[in-house]
Amino acid sequence: MKEAIDYGKYEEEEFSFLNINSLIHFAKNNILQIFLFLLVFIIIYLVDYITNMNTMILMMQDQKMAAHHAKEQKKQNKLNMKISKKSKK
C-alpha cells in the first residue's frame, strides 16, 4: 500500500520509478541538482578535449624541434668533415 506523505498543503504519494508523476515531481524539485550533475560530465569532457589538444600541440612542437635539431646536426657534421679534410692536407 502506498501511504500519502504530508508536505504541508501538498500531499504526495511515495516515490516510485514506475509512477510518472512522482518522477516529474522529483525532477521539478531537484532541477538544479540534476543540472549540476550533468554539468560535471560536460566539464570532464571539455577538460579531456583540451588535454588532448595540448598533447597534440606539444607533439607537433617536439617534431619540429627534432627536425630542426637534425638539420643542425647535419650542418655540424658537414662542417666537421670540411675541417677534417683541411687538416689532413
Secondary structure, DSSP 8 states (H G I E B T S, - for coil): ---EEEETTEEEE---TT-HHHHHHHHHHTHHHHHHHHHHHHHHHHHHHHHHHHHHHHHHHHHHHHHHHHHHHHHHHHHHHHHHHHHH-
